Amino acid sequence: MLLKCDIVNLKTISGDRLRHELELVLKEELPEKALRRAYELDVLVKLHSALKGDDWLAEAFEAARLRCLPDLPHPDFYLALLCYRLTPTDLKQLIKFLHLTKATAQVLEDTLAVKEKTIELKMPGLAPSEVYELLHGYHLIAYAANVIASDSVAAEHIELYLNVLRHVNPALSGDDLKKLGIKQGPRIKEILSKLRNARLDGKITTKKDELAWVRKFHSSQ
């Protein structure tokens, strides 16, 4: 429909209908072909003037498929790459116009949020705990899209977070800390965060190390 519709008549079609048609395109085996054609016909920009169906997008979609073998990428993965070059303001306009679901909107917003962190992620010598603090809390698709679209140094840090850092947790739990005399409240969260950072940076490697660290930290406060 996006390619068959007269551009003048396109203005009369609802955002819901256009979202449905875009979703169908993103489920195709090679969606970049339809998006390139829509871009060349000045149809894609009717969704938003900043959207592009160019060589960059085609290469990003191909990389997404390589990453997701043997399955095709989730449509939201493709959509995150399509929207990657939008500004946050542009994205809000597109989300509103297409009436995107809350879940999809969150993926796209997270993608741009991680993108903003790539400036700091390019810095050499970042400690694993610093990478973790920069990246934790976003949707997995947002990380994957940024691995494909961002600078190689930033991409390496994002891959490190995806493959290793996000799985690191203290051996001690909140209940363990309470048994050690730590009162319920923000203090528990603070100590668990410090323990995770110490594990991420290799300063602590065993539960015994954690117990010793907590006792020392608690007695010094």
Buried (B, 14 or more C-beta within 10 A) or exposed (E): BBEEBEEEEBEEBEBEEBBEBBBBBBEBEEBBBBBBBBBEBEBBBBBBEBBBBBEEBBBBBEBBBEEEEEEBBBBBBBBBBBBBBBEEEBBBBBBEBBEBEEEBBBBBBBBBBBBEBBEBBBEEEBEBBBBBBBBEEBBEBBBBBBBBBBEEBBBBBBBBBBEEBBEBEBBBEBEBBEEEEBEEEEEBEEBBBBBBBBBBEEEBEEEEBBBEBBEEBBEEE
